[in-house]
Amino acid sequence: MHEKAIVLDEQAIRRALTRIAHEIIERNKGIEGCVLIGIKTRGIFLAKRLAERIKQFEGKEIPVGELDITLYRDDLSTKTHDGEPLVKGSDIPVEINNKKVILVDDVLYTGRTVRAAMDALVDMGRPSQIQLAVLVDRGHRELPIRADYVGKNVPTSQAEKIAVHLSEVDSKDQVSIYELNE
């Protein structure tokens, strides 16, 4: 696998998140009744960054939660030594009933991660609305799911991979496209 191109650098990621934060505020006419929930792993850091920007613009904090969708995946792979799924746990600090939940993830691809996240959310409560914010939408949907907020649309082929690197996990902010070796 070799890097084909850098799609977003640190500055472009910052601009995309600032725009998404403004769009969230505009669409929801403020942040009253809204909750940001990041899908593990990188979605959590993106949700926290969005919350920081929203606080700068609105002067109010928006609750941020973490969602682990491991047990809701339809392509679950076992990861522990005893064959059990590796579950990291969810942490949602507020009740989600009748709230506008904005799911946050790094890349939207087939839609299966988002479907699993919606299943997990509905098991926790009944939001009045679920919206989706993603840093990158690469296409190739297998389910009828679309993002409400997109940092960048990156048309890809099936022979390509999008890698999102965030400083909190990867020590740099960058989105790259890779060509998979065949």
C-alpha positions as CSV (number, residue, x, y, z in Angstrom):
1,M,0.0,0.0,0.0
2,H,1.5,3.3,-1.0
3,E,0.4,6.9,-0.4
4,K,-1.2,8.3,-3.5
5,A,-2.0,11.8,-2.3
6,I,-2.7,13.9,0.8
7,V,-6.3,14.9,0.6
8,L,-6.5,17.2,3.7
9,D,-3.6,18.7,5.6
10,E,-3.8,20.1,9.2
11,Q,-5.1,23.5,8.0
12,A,-7.7,21.9,5.7
13,I,-8.9,19.7,8.5
14,R,-9.2,22.7,10.8
15,R,-11.2,24.6,8.2
16,A,-13.5,21.7,7.4
17,L,-14.3,21.2,11.1
18,T,-14.9,25.0,11.6
19,R,-17.4,24.9,8.6
20,I,-19.1,21.8,10.0
21,A,-19.5,23.4,13.4
22,H,-21.1,26.5,11.8
23,E,-23.4,24.2,9.7
24,I,-24.5,22.3,12.8
25,I,-25.3,25.6,14.6
26,E,-27.2,27.0,11.6
27,R,-29.2,23.8,10.8
28,N,-30.3,23.3,14.5
29,K,-30.8,27.1,15.1
30,G,-28.3,26.9,17.9
31,I,-27.3,23.9,20.0
32,E,-30.2,23.6,22.4
33,G,-31.1,20.0,22.8
34,C,-28.1,18.8,20.7
35,V,-25.5,16.2,21.7
36,L,-22.4,15.3,19.7
37,I,-21.5,11.6,19.9
38,G,-18.2,10.4,18.4
39,I,-17.9,6.9,17.0
40,K,-14.8,5.2,18.3
41,T,-12.0,5.8,17.7
42,R,-11.3,8.9,15.6
43,G,-14.9,10.1,15.6
44,I,-14.5,10.9,19.3
45,F,-11.6,13.3,18.7
46,L,-13.4,14.9,15.9
47,A,-16.6,15.4,18.1
48,K,-14.4,17.0,20.8
49,R,-12.9,19.4,18.3
50,L,-16.3,20.3,17.0
51,A,-17.5,20.9,20.5
52,E,-14.6,23.3,21.1
53,R,-15.4,25.3,18.0
54,I,-19.1,25.4,18.8
55,K,-18.3,26.7,22.3
56,Q,-16.2,29.4,20.7
57,F,-19.1,30.5,18.4
58,E,-22.0,30.0,20.7
59,G,-20.4,30.6,24.1
60,K,-22.1,27.4,25.4
61,E,-20.9,23.9,25.8
62,I,-22.5,21.1,23.8
63,P,-22.4,17.6,25.5
64,V,-20.0,15.1,23.9
65,G,-20.3,11.3,24.2
66,E,-18.4,8.3,22.9
67,L,-20.0,5.3,21.2
68,D,-18.5,1.9,20.8
69,I,-20.3,0.0,18.1
70,T,-18.3,-3.2,18.2
71,L,-21.2,-5.5,19.2
72,Y,-23.5,-3.9,16.6
73,R,-21.3,-4.6,13.6
74,D,-22.5,-7.0,11.0
75,D,-18.9,-7.8,10.1
76,L,-17.8,-8.4,13.7
77,S,-14.3,-9.7,14.0
78,T,-13.0,-11.3,17.2
79,K,-10.0,-9.7,18.7
80,T,-9.2,-11.1,22.1
81,H,-7.3,-14.2,22.9
82,D,-10.4,-16.1,24.0
83,G,-12.3,-15.3,20.8
84,E,-14.5,-12.6,22.3
85,P,-15.0,-9.2,20.6
86,L,-12.9,-6.4,22.0
87,V,-15.4,-3.9,23.5
88,K,-14.1,-0.5,24.6
89,G,-17.4,0.8,26.0
90,S,-19.5,3.8,25.4
91,D,-19.7,6.9,27.5
92,I,-22.7,9.2,26.9
93,P,-22.9,11.8,29.7
94,V,-26.5,12.9,29.0
95,E,-29.8,11.3,28.4
96,I,-30.4,11.1,24.6
97,N,-34.2,10.7,24.7
98,N,-35.8,13.6,22.7
99,K,-32.4,15.0,21.9
100,K,-30.9,15.8,18.5
101,V,-27.9,13.4,18.3
102,I,-25.2,14.3,15.9
103,L,-23.1,11.2,15.2
104,V,-19.5,12.1,14.3
105,D,-17.1,9.8,12.4
106,D,-14.0,10.2,10.3
107,V,-14.9,8.4,7.0
108,L,-18.2,7.5,5.5
109,Y,-17.8,4.5,3.2
110,T,-20.3,1.7,3.0
111,G,-22.6,3.0,5.7
112,R,-22.4,-0.1,7.9
113,T,-20.6,1.7,10.7
114,V,-23.3,4.4,10.8
115,R,-26.1,1.7,10.7
116,A,-24.4,0.0,13.7
117,A,-24.1,3.3,15.5
118,M,-27.8,4.0,15.0
119,D,-28.7,0.6,16.3
120,A,-26.5,1.2,19.4
121,L,-28.1,4.6,20.0
122,V,-31.7,3.4,19.7
123,D,-30.8,0.7,22.4
124,M,-29.8,3.6,24.7
125,G,-32.8,5.8,24.1
126,R,-35.0,7.5,21.6
127,P,-33.5,10.6,20.1
128,S,-35.8,13.1,18.4
129,Q,-33.4,13.2,15.5
130,I,-30.1,11.6,14.4
131,Q,-27.8,13.6,12.2
132,L,-24.4,12.5,10.7
133,A,-21.2,14.6,10.5
134,V,-18.1,13.0,8.7
135,L,-14.7,14.4,7.9
136,V,-14.6,12.5,4.6
137,D,-17.3,10.9,2.4
138,R,-15.6,8.5,0.0
139,G,-18.7,7.0,-1.7
140,H,-19.4,3.3,-2.4
141,R,-22.5,3.1,-0.1
142,E,-24.0,-0.3,0.5
143,L,-26.8,1.1,2.6
144,P,-29.1,4.2,2.0
145,I,-27.2,6.5,4.4
146,R,-25.9,10.0,3.7
147,A,-24.1,12.5,5.8
148,D,-25.8,15.8,6.9
149,Y,-22.4,17.5,7.3
150,V,-19.3,16.6,5.2
151,G,-15.8,18.0,5.5
152,K,-14.7,16.8,2.1
153,N,-16.1,14.5,-0.6
154,V,-13.4,12.3,-2.0
155,P,-14.5,10.0,-4.8
156,T,-12.4,6.8,-4.6
157,S,-12.1,3.5,-6.3
158,Q,-12.5,0.2,-4.5
159,A,-8.7,-0.2,-4.9
160,E,-8.1,2.8,-2.7
161,K,-8.1,3.4,1.0
162,I,-8.7,6.6,2.9
163,A,-6.5,7.0,6.1
164,V,-7.4,9.7,8.6
165,H,-4.6,10.6,11.0
166,L,-5.4,12.8,14.0
167,S,-2.8,14.2,16.4
168,E,-4.6,12.7,19.4
169,V,-3.8,9.2,18.1
170,D,-1.4,9.4,15.2
171,S,0.7,12.5,16.2
172,K,-0.3,14.4,13.0
173,D,-3.4,15.8,11.4
174,Q,-3.7,14.5,7.8
175,V,-6.1,12.6,5.5
176,S,-4.4,10.6,2.8
177,I,-5.5,8.3,0.0
178,Y,-3.6,5.1,-0.5
179,E,-3.5,2.8,-3.5
180,L,-3.9,-0.8,-2.3
181,N,-1.3,-3.2,-3.7
182,E,-2.9,-6.1,-5.6
